[in-house]
């Protein structure tokens, strides 16, 4: 595996003390070079409640610096939270296209994945600093991310069958991430839910009715009907609604009118086993009785 030079930045929320340094140490032991941006470890409160890593102008400047620095190969976001969407409209897609550096992250970083998609540059929905410091499934996901970055592997994931899966096969460009962010970006220049895409979704702390409202909006816009396939990841930290309908049952009902393959319980999201996804890659989703596979093609 060839060493790569990582820049760790914090474009969204403030990071728990020590996580960045421990993640940098882990990457060093794996043969990577790491540069931590000046304000990545900072914390700034906005509107009295939101804890960003730094004011917006500083977060913008440090993302620009990482993009413009010829020594940097990869941009690793320290965490999600809230704030990445504020960078849209401030960072030019042309700058991202010129730099052609992959960005790594998930959750709130979905907003930056959308910017990278507009620029035509691959990005990785993958573990950030907290998961990089963990062992077990998180360590496996981290190593897989590095293999994808270095071009020594592609994705070829197989998951166990799920009773709500819908069989079928589809090939398309892989897009997705945090559903609330994808929903917030609809009808903007950063809307990645385009016809024929294989869409992967996950979320945290969104109740069943809130997710259903987002999916209703996508249904009314026609976007839900035009997908090539749907990969449903982990929806965590929510309570079942008063009728007892679980999240996955609701999602299955929302996509019931369509014919594309649907895979449930895929290991992406706010869980330790958060497998990396190469967004922008061409993939084939195959769902059948015994398993579901997502393979780079």
N, C-alpha and C positions, 0 to 999 in steps of 0.2 A: 504494500500500500504506500503510495507516494505521499510524503508530508504535504499538508495544505496549510495555508495561513488563514486563520479565522480572526474576524473582528467580532467581538461581543459588544452589542449595543442594547440599549433599553428604550425602544420607541413607544412603549406603552406604560404599564404600571411600574411602581417602585418594587424592587427586588429584596427579598429577605436577606438579612446580613449574612455574608459568607458564601452564599450560593454561587455567585459569579466566580469567586476565587477557587472554590472547590471544583466547579465545572472546568475552569481553565486548567487546574492541576490534572484532572482526569484526561483532558484532551492532550496535554503535554505528554502524559505517560503513554498515550496511544500514537505518539509521533507527530502531533500537530504543533504548529506555532500559533500562539494566541496573543492578540492585542486587545486589551479592554479599553473602550472609549472613556474619555476623561470623566464624564458624568453618569456612566452606566450604573454606578452604585448609589446615586443620589436619590432623594425623595423630595417631591414638591406637591403641596396641596393646592388643588384648584377648586374654586367655588365652595370652599369650606369642607368638602367631603371627599373629593376624588384625589387619590394619591398617585400622581404621575411620577415617573423617575426624575423628570426635570421639566421646566417650562417648554412650550412648544418650539420656540426658536432654537433652543439648545438641542432638542431631540431631532429637529430637522437638520441642523448643522452636522450632527454626528452621523446621521445616515448618509448625508452628502459626502462627508469625509471618507466614510467606509467605501462608498461607491467610487470616489475619485482616486483613492490611494492605490497605486499600481501594485503594491506589495500584498494587498489583501485579495484572497481568492474566494472566500466564503463569508457571508454575513450571518451570524447567529444571534437571534433575538433572545434576550435574557428571560423574558416571561411575557404573558399576555396581560390581562386586566382591562384597561381602557385607555385609548389614546392614539392607536395606530391610524384610525380613520381620519384623524385631524391632519395627517401628513398627505392625504390624497388632495390633489390640486396644488400642492406646494412642491412636491418632488415630481419633476417632469418624466414622463415615460421614456423620453428620448435619452435622458441620463442613465436610466436603468438599462435601456437597450445598448447604449454605448459601452457601459461597464461589463454587462453580461456576467454578473456574479450571482450565483444562487443565494437565496435567502432561506433561512430555516426558522420554523416556529409553527405554532398552531394557536387555536382560540382567537384572541383579538388580532393576532398577526394575519388572520384571514384577509384583513383589509389590504395588507401589503402583498399578499399572494395575488390579489386582484390587480394591483398595480403592475406586478411582474407579468401577469397574464396579458395586460394591455400592451406591455413593452415587448411581448413575445419571448420572454426569458423564463426558463424553467425555475421552479422553486420547490421547496420541500415542506410539506405538512408533517412535522417531525418533532421529536423531543427537544425541549429547551433546557435551561441550566439545572432546574431541580431534578428532572429525570436523568440527566447525564450523571448526576452524583449518586444515583441509586444503583443497586445491583439487580439481580434477577431479570425479569422481563424487560425492565428499562434499559439494562446494560445491553441486552440483545438488540433492542430497537436502536440504541445509539450506534452499535457496531454496524448494523444494517444501513443506517444513514450514512456513515462514513464510506461504506462500500459503494453505495449509490453515487455519492459525490465523486469518488475516485474512479468511477467507471468500471469497477471490478465485479459488479453485480447489477442485476435488474430485479424488479419485483416479480415474484411468482408465489402468491399467497393462496393457501387453501384453508377454508374455515369449515367447521362442523355444520351439518344441516340445521336449519331452524324451521319450526312449523309454519311460520309466516312467509318464508321465502317463496318467491315466484320464479319458476323455472324459465330458462331461456338463455340466449347468448347475444351479446352486443359488443361492438368494437367502436371506440370513440376516444376523444381527448378527455383525460382525467382532470376534473375541476372539483372545487368544493372547499370544505372546512367547516367553520362554525356557522350554524344555520342562521342565528340572529344577525351576524355580520353579512352573510349572503343576502338575507332579506332586506337589510338596511341599504344595500347597494343596488337593489333592483331599480331599473329605469334610470340608471346613471351610466356614465362612460365606463364604469368599473363593474358592470353587471356581467358575471361570468356564466350565468345559467343560460347557455345558448343551446339551440336545437342540436340534438345528437350527442351531447356530452354525457360521459359517465360521471354522475354527480355523487360525491361522498359527503355525508353530513354527520355532524355531531354537535352536542351542546351541553351546557352545564347550568343548573339552577333556573331552567325555564320550565314552567309548569305545562301539563298536557294541553290545557286550553290555549296557552300562549304559542306553543309549537303548532297547534292546529290552526290558529289564526294566521300564522306565517304561511303555512301550506295552503290555506284557502286563498290567500293573496296570490300565491304562485299558480294555483289552479285557475283563478279568474283571469290572470294575465295570459294564460295559455302556456306558460313555461313548464308547468308540471307535466303536461301532456306531451311535450316535445323532447323530453329526455331520451337518451339512448339506453340508459340503465341507471339504477339507484343503489348505492351502497350506504346502508344505514349503520352508523357507528354507535358509540356509547352516548346515551343521554343520562346524565348523572345529577344527583342532588336535587331531585324533584319529588313531589308527593303525588300519588295517584289522585285523580279528580274524584268528586263525590259519588259518581256512578261506579267507581271501581275500574274504569277502563284504563289499562296500562298504556304507556307511551307507544310501544311497538304496535299494539292493536289499533290504536288511532291512526298511526302512520300507514299501516296496511289498508285501513278503510279509505284513507285519502287517496291512495294510488290505485285502488281497486279497479277504476274504470280503464286503466291503461294496460298495454300488453308487454312492456319492456321487462327485462329481468330485474328482480329486486332481491338484495341480500341483506339480512338482518344480523345484528350482533357482531358486526365487524370490529376488530380490535383497533380502533382509533378513538381519540378523545381524551378526556380528563381522567385517564386511568394509567396504571403503571405500564401495561402492555399496549403502548401507543405506537403501532407500526408506522414507519415512514411511508409517505405517499409522494411520488414524484409528479407534482402537479404540472400539467402541460404535456405529459407523456401520452403516447397512444397506448391504450390498454384494451384488453378483452375481458369482459365480465361473463363468466359462465356459471349459471346456477342450475343444479340438477338435484335429484333426490338425495344422493349420498354426500354432497359437498357443494361448496361454492368456491370458485377460484377467481382471482384478479391477477392477470398476467400482463406484463409489458410486452407489446408486440411491435 
